[in-house]
Amino acid sequence: MSGESIYKHFKPAVKQPPVDNNPAYWFVFCSNKLLVTVDDHKVRIPYFKSLSELNITPVRIQYLGTLHGHTCYSAEVTPEMTAPTGMTFNDLRSLFGAIDEDIFLLAGKAIQIVSWDQTNQYCGRCGTKMETLEGERAKECPSCGLINYPRISPAAITAVIKGNKILLTHNAAFRGNIHSLIAGFVEPGETIEECVHREIFEEAGIKVKNLKYFGSQPWPFPNSLMIGFTAEYESGEISVDGQEITEAGWYDASQLPELPGKMSIARKIIDWFVKTQSF
């Protein structure tokens, strides 16, 4: 898959430097919305030594590591918080394609850590206040010993190819007329390959063969790891439920509908299909 991992430029860490007097990237979230500045049509996140420079008092902060040598933090603020002058809180999905890809990927990591920290203050087994472990991203209950790590939910996304055409669907949750690939979460006890076959049959009524791994992408909506495949059509006629999937069809490379943004693995797979059809 084209595209590079954030970890080529980002070094994750959980232990905050003892002394840090340099400006840092701050991924500040208010009700899952990211604090940004929009200046000259460029979207940026805060880059300051401390949030006190913005008169922000966070509920909690988390040290993330360094991006290009610059320290990075995530932070949660109360829902009543208003953005400082010249800044706004934006839904992260709306920033897709509007900010630097490394920053977007790191923001996706940050929002998952903020959410995990927020929802794991107390033990889900016995209700005791959780304690943050040293040296790893985890929380442990001092009473019953339960350890919680940030949640990652694997999901399969697949391009189904039939001759020179690709299967694209419109999900009721998509904005506008965007069409994309069939995707779905892996169920307990299920392999990723079984998930591919089940989701395609459930959502489009067809069977596939010859699965091939394409690539993967972290996707923070809400905490997914998208695992991409290609597959060949085997049998069946397209049939959708009209509720979750409202439309599905076979498209050739010269007549594609509106597509997802270029950062998404769905678009990367579709672009790969288009390239294979170019002679």
N, C-alpha and C positions, 0 to 999 in steps of 0.2 A: 504494500500500500504506500502511496506517496505521502509525504508529510513526515515531520520528525516529532519525536516525543519531547515534551517539555523538559524531561530530565537531561537533555543534552546541555541545557543552559541553567537548569534549576537543580540545586543541591538541597534535598529535604533534610530537616533536622527537627528535633523536638525540644532540645535544651537551649534556652535562650543565652546568648553571649553575656558574660558578667558585666561588661561595659560596652555600650553601643551608643556613641554620640553622633553617628552619621545618620543622614536621612534614610528613611525606609519606605518601602511600598506598604500601604495600609489598605487591606480589603475589608471595608467596614460594611456590615449588613444590618439593615433595619427591616424586620419582617421579610427576610429573604431578598431584599432589594439592595443593590450595591451602590455605595456612594461614589459618584464620579463628577468630574468637571468637563463641561463641553466648551471648548475654546477654539475658535476658527475652524469649526466643523471637525475637530479632533476630540476624541473622548479619552480622558486620562483618569487614573485613580490617584488618590492623595499620595504625595511623596514628601513626608515631613519626618522630623526627629521624633515627634510625639504627637498624639492626638490632642494634647492640651493646647497645642498651637491653633487648633480649630475649635477650641472650647468644647471638646467632646469628652464625656466621661463614659467609657465603655462599661458594659455589664461584665464582660470577660474578654480577654485577649488570648490568642494562641500564636506561638512562634512557629513559622512554617519552614524557614530555611533561607537560602539566598538565591536570587535570580540575577545572573550576570554580576555576581559579587555583592549585590545590594540585599540587605536584610529585608524579610517580608513577614508581615503579621496579618492575621485575620482578627476581626473583632465583632462583637455583637453589641448593639445599642438597643435601648427600649423602644417599643413601638410608637411612643409619643414623640420621639426625637424628630426634630425638623432639621433639614439639611442646612449647613452653613451657607452664607451668602455666596452666590456664584456656583453652587453645587446642587446636585439633585440625587435622589435615590431612584435607581432604575432597575427594573426587572432584568435579571441576568440574561434571559433568553433574548430580550430586545436588543442587547448589546452584541449579539452574535454577528460577527463580520464587521462591527463598527470599531472594535479595539484590536490592538496587536494580538496575534494568536497566542503567544506565550502568556500574555496577561489574561486572556480569556480562559485558557486552560488552567492557569493557576487560580483564577477566581472560582472556577468550577471545583478545584480541590478545596479552596478556602471555605466555600459555602457548605460543603459536606462536613468539614471539620467543625465549623460553627454549629451546624445542626446537630451533629453527634454530641458535641460538648453540652449543648443546651438540653438535649433529651436524655442525657445519661448522668445527671447530677445525683440521682438516687438509684439504688439497686433495684432492678426490676424483679428480683426474687424475694428480697426481705425488706426493702424500703430504707436501708441504711444509706447515709451520705457516702457517695463514692469518693475514692482518692485517686489522683492522677499518678500513674507509675512513672518512675524515673527512667529515662533512656529509651522509651518507646511510646507510641501513640496508643495508649490504652488506659482504662480505668479499672480499679479493683475495689471490690467491696471488702472493707476491713472486718466485717462480721461473718459473712458466709463464703468469701473467697471468689465470688463470681467476677470474671474478667470480661470487659466489653471492649471491642475494637470498633473503629469506624466501619459502618455497614457498606458493603459493595454488592450490588445486585446484577449478576450476569444476564445479558439479554442477547439473543441471536437476531441478526438482520441479514436478509438474503436476497440476492438478485437471481430471479428465475429466468433462464434464457430458453426461448423456443425458436430455433432457427436463427433468424436475424432480428428477433424481437425480444423485448424485455417486459416483464410483468410489473406494472406500476399501479399503485392503489391510492385512493384518497380516503384518509381517516377522518372521521367526523370531528376530531380534535384539531385538525390542521387548519391554519388560517387560509383564507382565500381558496384558490383552486390548486394548491400544492399537491403533487402526487409523489409518492416515495415508494420505498421497498417494504416488504412485509417484515415486521419485527415483533418480538415478544419476549417476555421474561422466562427464564428457565424455572421450572417447577421443582419442588423438593423431590429428590430421588430420580431426577431426569438427567440424561446426558445432554450436552449442547446439541449434538446431532439429532437426538430425539426431539428436542425442542424445535429445531428447524422444520422437520417433517410435520409435527403436530400443528405448529402455528400456520404454516402454509395451507394445510388441509382445512383447518378451522376457519381461516379468514378468506380463502379463495376457492376451496373445494377441489384442489388439484393435488396430484402426487408428483414428487420430484426424485431425481437420481443424481449420482456423480457429484456429491457435495465436495467443494474445494474451499479451503480456508483462504480468506482474502487479507484480513488484518483486523485490528481492534482499535477502539477509541474510548477513553473515559468520557462519560456523558452525565453531567450533574443534574439531571432532570428526572428523578431527584438524586439518585446515587448509582447510576448504571455503569456497567462496563459493556459496551456494545462490541459484539464479536461478529465480524462480517464473513459471509460466505457467498459463493456463487453455486448455482445448481442448474441442472438441465431439467426441462419439463419431461415428465414421463407419461401421465395420463390424466383424464378428467376434464370437465368443462368448468369454466369460471362461475362461481356462485358466491355472492356476498350476502351478509346478514342485513344490510341496509341500515344498521344502527352504528356499530363501531366502524366498519368499512362500508362506505356509501357508494363506492365506484371502483372498478378494477378493469384493466384491459391490457392488451398487448400493444407495445409501441416500438416502432423502428427508430433508428438513431436520427433520422431526418425530421421526425414529427413528434417531438417530445412535448409534454405539457409543462406547466410551471413546476420547477424542481426545488428541492431544499437548498439551503445556503452551502457555499463551497467548503466551509470548515467541517461539515458533517461527514461522517463515514458513508452515509447513504449517498451523498453527492459524489464522493470519491469513487464509489463503486459504479455509479451510473456513468461518470466520466470515463472510467475504465472501459465500460461497455461501448460507449460511443467511439473511443479510440480503436477498439478491436474491429469496429465496423468500417473504419476508414481504409480505403484502398488507394 
